[in-house]
Amino acid sequence: MSLASTRPFASRRVLLGVTGGIASYKSAWLARLLTKAGAAVDVVMTRAATEFVGPVTFEALTGRPVHTGLFDAGRALEHVTLARAADAIVVAPATADFLARAASGQADDLLTACLLAATCPVLLVPAMNDRMWAHPQTQRNVHHLGTLGYRVLPPDEGMLAAGEGSGPGRMPEPETIFAHAGRLLETPGPLAGLRVAVTAGPTREALDPVRFLSNHSSGKMGAAIAAAAWRRGADVDLIAGPLAVAPPVGPRVTAVETTADMADAVRRALATADLLVMAAAPADFTPAAVAPSKIKKGSRPPTVALDFTVDILASTRDARRPGAVIVGFALETDDVMAHARAKLEAKELDLIVVNDATEEGAGFAVDTNRVTLLDRAGGSEALPLMPKSEVADAILDRVEGLLGGR
Ligand SMILES: Cc1cc2nc3c(=O)[nH]c(=O)nc-3n(C[C@H](O)[C@H](O)[C@H](O)COP(=O)(O)O)c2cc1C
C-alpha cells in the first residue's frame, strides 16, 4: 500500500440510496470513493433510479449486490437488515419526490422503508431543477426532514441538466459528499462542537508589485488537520496563506497573504477558539520597504533590507481564552529537539509538533511526514513516517487527551 493512501472508512458500512435524478450518474463515483476508503457500501436504488444508471454499475464498483425492490424474492425483510447494518445512510441524489415521501413517513419502496427502520445518522443530498428546489413544497419537506434529525446537504448553484441553464439545484460533487459522509460516520468525541482554528501554508511579503519573499510550504499539513478536526465534528476556521492544495470541504476558509494578515486573523479566531493549531509557515522576514513599482534590473543587483515580521504566537498570546489548547509546529534543520522544546516553553504551547526539514519524506510539500510530539509535561512521542492525514489524526488524538484533562 502506498503511504499516501489510507482507508479511513475500513470496517464501516454505508447504505447509499440512489433515487431517480439526473445526477445519479455522479453517485457511481461516490460509491467508488466510499469503497476505496474501505467502507462496505450497500446500494439501494429506487425504481426510477434504475432508469438512469444500471444496478450493475454499482455492483461492479462496490463488489456487493445492489438492492432495488421491497418484494424481491429471497430478500424479504431487507429493509430491516440493511438499515440495522448501516453505520450511516447517504441518499444522493435525493429527488423532490423522494424528499416528499420521506417527509411524510411513507415506506412504499425499499429505500423509504430503510429510512424508517434506521437508527443511524442520515445525510440527504437533494438535487433537482432550480424551480423544483425553490418550490415551497420542497422547501417545507426539507425543513421538516431537518427537524426530524436528518442532515441535509443543500444543492450547489451551477449548470443544471441540458437546456435548463444554471441555478441552485445541482448536486454537490462526490468528493464533497464523501467528506460529509466522513463526518457522519465519526463517533462524537471531545472535539465535537468545539471551535478550532488552524493556520496553513506560507505567507508572502511583497518586495515590489510583482515579487515577494515566501517559502516552500504547501499547506498540506494544515489542510489535513483542518479536515480531520471538521470530520471529528468541530467548527473549524482555516486561516490559509496561498495553498498549493484545494482547501478541504467543511472548514470556513479565511485567505490571507502576509504574516501580519495571518496574525490579525488568528487574533480574531482566538476570541472563540477552544483549540488553535499553528501549522502555517509564516514568512519570518519582510522587506523594510516595498518598492512602489517593479524593481528594474539596472546595472547592479539591488540590496534588500529586511525586517522581522510579527511573531504570531507571541503577539496574540493575550487573545487566548482561558483553557484553550495551543499547538505549534517547529520545522528545524539542526539541533531539532532542543530548539523545539525551547519554542514550546517560550511560546507557552501545550503541544509542539516537530519535524526535521532535512529528512526525506517529511516537512514541506510532500504527502507524508515524520513528526515527534512534545508536550508541556516533558512527554515526547516519536511517530513513524505516515501520510499527513494520519499525522493529523495522531495530533488530534493527543489534543483530545489534553482537552479531556481540562
Ligand atoms: C430525464 C429526467 C430527469 C429527472 N431529473 C430529476 C432530478 O434531477 N431531480 C428530481 O427531483 N427529479 C427528477 N426527475 C423526476 C423523477 O425521476 C421522478 O419524480 C421520479 O418519480 C422519482 O422517483 P424516486 O424518487 O422514487 O427515485 C427526472 C425525470 C426525468 C424523466
PDBQT file of the ligand as one rigid body, heavy atoms in Angstrom, charges set to zero:
ROOT
HETATM    1  C1  LIG A 501     -34.816  12.899 -17.516  1.00  0.00    +0.000 C 
HETATM    2  C2  LIG A 501     -35.360  13.081 -16.130  1.00  0.00    +0.000 A 
HETATM    3  C3  LIG A 501     -34.577  13.726 -15.204  1.00  0.00    +0.000 A 
HETATM    4  C4  LIG A 501     -35.056  13.924 -13.905  1.00  0.00    +0.000 A 
HETATM    5  N1  LIG A 501     -34.244  14.544 -13.001  1.00  0.00    +0.000 NA
HETATM    6  C5  LIG A 501     -34.722  14.778 -11.765  1.00  0.00    +0.000 A 
HETATM    7  C6  LIG A 501     -33.903  15.443 -10.812  1.00  0.00    +0.000 A 
HETATM    8  O1  LIG A 501     -32.747  15.807 -11.099  1.00  0.00    +0.000 OA
HETATM    9  N2  LIG A 501     -34.412  15.662  -9.589  1.00  0.00    +0.000 N 
HETATM   10  C7  LIG A 501     -35.680  15.288  -9.244  1.00  0.00    +0.000 A 
HETATM   11  O2  LIG A 501     -36.079  15.557  -8.119  1.00  0.00    +0.000 OA
HETATM   12  N3  LIG A 501     -36.461  14.618 -10.111  1.00  0.00    +0.000 NA
HETATM   13  C8  LIG A 501     -36.028  14.363 -11.359  1.00  0.00    +0.000 A 
HETATM   14  N4  LIG A 501     -36.824  13.698 -12.260  1.00  0.00    +0.000 N 
HETATM   15  C9  LIG A 501     -38.148  13.253 -11.825  1.00  0.00    +0.000 C 
HETATM   16  C10 LIG A 501     -38.051  11.930 -11.053  1.00  0.00    +0.000 C 
HETATM   17  O3  LIG A 501     -37.412  10.942 -11.808  1.00  0.00    +0.000 OA
HETATM   18  C11 LIG A 501     -39.446  11.471 -10.659  1.00  0.00    +0.000 C 
HETATM   19  O4  LIG A 501     -40.034  12.412  -9.749  1.00  0.00    +0.000 OA
HETATM   20  C12 LIG A 501     -39.463  10.090 -10.046  1.00  0.00    +0.000 C 
HETATM   21  O5  LIG A 501     -40.787   9.753  -9.664  1.00  0.00    +0.000 OA
HETATM   22  C13 LIG A 501     -38.550   9.997  -8.825  1.00  0.00    +0.000 C 
HETATM   23  O6  LIG A 501     -38.695   8.743  -8.217  1.00  0.00    +0.000 OA
HETATM   24  P1  LIG A 501     -37.850   8.319  -6.933  1.00  0.00    +0.000 P 
HETATM   25  O7  LIG A 501     -37.883   9.471  -6.010  1.00  0.00    +0.000 OA
HETATM   26  O8  LIG A 501     -38.545   7.129  -6.417  1.00  0.00    +0.000 OA
HETATM   27  O9  LIG A 501     -36.489   7.985  -7.402  1.00  0.00    +0.000 OA
HETATM   28  C14 LIG A 501     -36.361  13.475 -13.551  1.00  0.00    +0.000 A 
HETATM   29  C15 LIG A 501     -37.124  12.808 -14.503  1.00  0.00    +0.000 A 
HETATM   30  C16 LIG A 501     -36.651  12.617 -15.781  1.00  0.00    +0.000 A 
HETATM   31  C17 LIG A 501     -37.509  11.880 -16.769  1.00  0.00    +0.000 C 
ENDROOT
TORSDOF 0
